[in-house]
């Protein structure tokens, strides 16, 4: 993404004065416009199989490694934790079991003892979850974009291979403030697990993208003109984000530097700084607005100075949709 060397201490968020006006009816974007959002979202992705989260010894001199994908147990296919538990339970009396594993893209067979199968369960996963911020909705295309950076599974330490995924409206319950050297974070819960905002189609370098659930017309604000990178200038701007409940608010920032694919900024809003101490994990994807136009999305913070962050140009982020 062309991040500068200054980002050696930056982290991306595996994942937020004036109240935003919400339209009661569906808002429709014109050419060259998108609807800025700012809602906190919960993210759920069903993985493409059963993955190992830690290195685990399964027999003498045989180890499973974090990131390994278990495909079969003694020739019986497993693709979910439920299937793994069902199949492994039927083999509990076996002394040896052959695991068919994919590691770094290569197939291999690893011999495990029966007792090891029980020990494996706490180190398996078939789903990844996280939080972030919804960036924009394009009602004409029926699509959305969020986060502004790729999801990296914290256990697998890589972008997860997934079958299906969805985003959900979440509610901020509590905030752990950022302090120099220690990023803060949002504590949130999904409002309704049965009611999704959109499906996930892409987990790419510039964010997550997918189809928008058109039933969520009530959360759409008015569309804004997309700001071209050359138009973004050093000076006053604002971000739309959520720090309490589900309410999207506008907070002042100052853009301090404009680079090729990104721009740097500093938080200046006293209310936001008092509540958060700076940028939080989970705030990535928050829309950045300058002079009434849609400029980009928050993506990074400086760990040693959480009031400082970086944002991706909206045009750059949108290129990840395709």
N, C-alpha and C positions, 0 to 999 in steps of 0.2 A: 504493500500500500504506500510505500515511499515515506514511511515515518522518518523524521529527522533523528540524528544521533542523540538529541536531547531527551528522547523517550526511553533511554536505558532504564530509568526508574519509573516509567509509566506502567499502569496496569489497565487492561480493558475490563469492562464490567460484564462467564459460565456461567459471565450471564451473564434520577428523578430530580402579587400585590392586588393584581387584578384578576377577578374570576373570569375564566374563559367563557365567552358567550356560546351557548349550545343552541343549535337550531332544533325546533320541534319537529320539522319535517326533514326529509332527505335533502342534503346539499349536493349540488351537482357541479363537478369541476369543469371549467372551460379549458380549452387548449392552453398549455403552458401554466396550468395551475394545479395545485394539490391541496388536500385538506390536512392541515397540521393537527396532530393529536396531542400526545403527552400523557395518556393514561398509563398507569402501571399495569403490567401484564404478567400473568403466570404462564410458563411455557412447559409443555409436556411433549415428549417425543418417544414413541415406541421404537426401540432399537431393532435392527435387522437380525437379531438372534440373542443368545445368552453369552454375555461377556464376563471375563474375569477382571476384578477390580484391583487385586493385589497379587504379588508373587506368592504361590502356595505350593508346598511340597506334597505330591500325591502318591509317591512311592519312593523307595530308595533311589536316589540320584535322578529322579524325575520331578520336574517342576512345571507348573503352569505359570505363565507370566501375565502381568497386568496388560490388558488389551487383547488377550487371546479370545477367539470366538469358538465356543463349543458347538459343533454341528451334529454330532452323533454320539450315542453311548452304546457300544457293542453293536453298531450298525443301525440302531434305532434313532431316527431324526428327532431333534429337539430344537424348537425355535423360540420358546417362551419359558419363563421360570416355572410356570405351572406344568408344562410338559416335562421339564427336567426333573422336577420333584416326583411326578408320577412314574416316570421311567426308572429313575434311580431307586425309588422305593421298591420297585419290582425286582431290583437286582441286589437288594441289601445283603443277601446271603452269599453272593459271589465273592470269591477271594480276589479276583482280578477282573478289571473292566478296561476295555480299550476305548479311549476317548479320541474321536476324530476332531482335530483342532485346526483352525486357520490362524496362523501367526505371521504377521507382516506380509499377508497376501499369499502365503504358501501353505499347502495342506500337509499335515503330519498326523501320525498316530502315536499316542502316549499312553503307556500302561499305568493304571491306577489301582491301588488296593481298595477293597470294599469300604473300609473305615474312612478312607480319605473322602469318599463321596459325601459323607455326612458333614465333614469339616468344610467342604467347599461352599455350602449354602450361604454363609454370611458374606462371601466374597463374589457373589454373582449378581448381575443386574440385567434387566431387559428393557429398562426405561431410564431416561434422563429427564430431569426437571430443573427449572431455573426461573429467574425473574428478569425483567428488563422494562423498557419503555417503548410504547407504540409511537412510531415516528409520523407516518402519513397513511392516508387512505386515498385511493384513486377510484371514485365511485363509477366513473365511466368504464374503466377496465374491470372493475370488481376486484381490485387487488389492494394489498397493503405492504408496507415495509416497516421493519423494527430493528432496534439495537445499533445498527451501523457497523457492526463487526461480527465475526463468526462465533458461533457457540463452540467452545472447547469443553468437553466433558472433563470435570476435575479429577475423576478417578482414572479414566482411560487416557487422559492427557493428549487427546486428539479430537478432531471433529467427529462426532458419532455418526456411524452409518445408521440411518433410520428408515423405517417402513412408512410410518404415518406420524403426524404431529399436529398440534393445535395450540392456539393462544387463547387465554381467558382473561377477562377483566379481574384485576385483583385490588384488594383494599389494603392500604397501609395502616398497620396497627401500631407500629413503634419504629423509632429510628435510633440507631447507634451512631453517634456523631463521628465524623472523620477528624483525626488529629494528625499533625505531621508525622509521617512514618507508618501510620496505621489507617488504612482506608475504612470508612464507616460503611454501613449497609442499612437497607430497609428490611423490616420484618413485616411480611405481608401474607395474606391468605386469599385464595381464589374465591370470588363472590359466589359463583355457581359452577360446580364441576360438570354439570350437564348442559351448560350454555356457553358455547365457544364463540369468540370473536372472529376467528378465521382459521383456516388450515395452513399447515406449513408445507411448502413445496420445495424451497431452497434454503439451505444453510450455507451461505457463501461468505467470501471475504468481507463483503460490505453489509452483511446483515442477514436476517431471515425474511423471507418473502413468501407470499401465498395468496390464496383466494379469500376475499373478505366475505363475512356472513352478512348478507344484505338486510337481515332482520334488525341489525344494530343501527338503524337510521337515527335513533334518538341521541347517539353520542357524537354525531358528526357536527363539526363547527363549519364556519364559512371557509371556502377555498381561498388560498393566497397564491399570488404569482410566484413562480419558481425563479429564484435569483441565480443568475449566471455567476460562475466563480470570479470572473473579472469585475463583477459589480460589488463584491463583498469588500468592505473597507475597514480599516482600523477605526474604532469608535464604538459608540453605544449600540447595544442590541439587547435581546431578551431571550429567555428560554421558557418553553412551556413544559411543565412537569408536575408530578404529584408527590406531595410529602405528607398528606393527611387524608385518610379515607380514600375516596375515589375522585376527589375534586382536583381538576386541572387548574393550575394557577400560572400566572406570568411573573417572571423574576428578572431583574435587570442584571446584565453582564457587560463587560467591555471587551471587544475584540482587540487583541494586542499585536497580532502578527498574522499575515496571510501568506501561505505557501502554495505550492503547486496543487496538491490534492486535499489540503486541510488548512484550518486556521486555528490559532491559539486564542484563548480568552481567559479572563479572570472574573470570578463572581464578585459582584458589587452590591447585591441586594441585602440590606441588613436583616430582613425577615428570614431569608433563606439561610444566611450564614449563622444566624442565631439557632435555627432549627436543626441544621445539618452539620455545621462546622466546615462545610465545603462540599465538593462533589462526592456522591455516594456510589457504592456498587449497586447496580440496579437502575441507575440514572441514565445509562447509555441508551441512546435512541431519542432522547428528549429533543424536540424540534428547536432550532435556533432561528429567530426572526430578526431581520434588520430593516428598518424603514418600511415596515409593513409588508415585507416580502420574505418568502421562505428560503433561508440561506443554507441550512444544513442540519446535522444531527450530532449531539454530544457523543463522543466515543471513548475518550481516555481522560485520565486524571494524572497529575504529578503526585506521587506518593509523598515526597518531602514537602510539598506545598499544595494541599488539597483544594485551595481556592483557585488553583490554576488547572486548566484542562485544554482539550483539543476537540475539534469537531470536523467531521467529514462534509465536504460540499454535497448538497442534495443531489446535484446532477451526477456526481461520482457514485453516490450510494445507489441511485436508481439504475445505474448500469448493471448492478448485480441482480436485477429482477429477471434478466433474460438468460 
